[in-house]
Amino acid sequence: MPGRRKQRFRVTVIASLILVYFLIWVGSFVRSTGAGMGCPDWPKCFGQWIPPTHASQLPENYRAIYSDRGYDQLEFNPVKTWTEYLNRLTGSIIGLSVILTFAAAVYARKELPKFSPSLCALAVGMIGFQGWLGATVVATVLTPWVITLHMGVAILIIVLLNIILARTSVARRPKPDLALRIATLAVTVQFILGSQVRQLVDQGAAATGLLAVGKVYLIHRSMSWVVLASAGFLGIRWYRAGLMGISLLILTPLAFQITSGIVFSQWGLVAALQPIHLTAAAITIGTLAYAWTPQGSD
């Protein structure tokens, strides 16, 4: 039936997108809880395909084996180990999902806009590169700039998947205008600043509080008002124009970002809120990419 293949393709794209958002949440949770070295090797975990649940399942000399990973001082923590394993497992599932999306694009290519299979092939390549980066994060023992690059690639994957999805949509959406340009610029700059703040925190710059991070944090904190004004204005205007879905995808994550940002400012980097803060930012960026994609692109 005409259109059935296209619909199935859209389902695979949406599934992949949701999984990537979930992976960002999990990855941020891993980072905020210090579980990054829960599995000190890759792709196995303590040399096993199924992670251990108790220290008795580890090699007797595991401290010596993984001394360069900090285990000469660290105690085995099964919660952190399985948290990191969930991160890897989710990444593997995403890889399969994106490959399935590419296959669906090839199958439905006659019903899809031009270059859809090529864009999906690019997504597969980016997922492969992301997997390699994940291994590099472990190999470099959580080097902050490598983690930041890992996060940046995840955002690019989200942008690409949103573009792929938008190109197959017939739903009405806003035309790019000055307000969208300003909001996109503000959100992009804010995300870059936030990444720098997080990297400096990982390097120990916030040992006495976020203010110790310096000017980058102060600019990031002040920039939040620009993001609130520009993205908030955009979301409200879209809502008034009857674009309910896309307006909620701007306003809802914006509310979580601002609220969690206020908490960070007042009480420091509360671990439970860090995944929410980052995932909300990722959803906002993805929604802006969706809005930028021309209507009926082919």
Beta strands, then each sheet from edge to edge (+ up, - down):
end
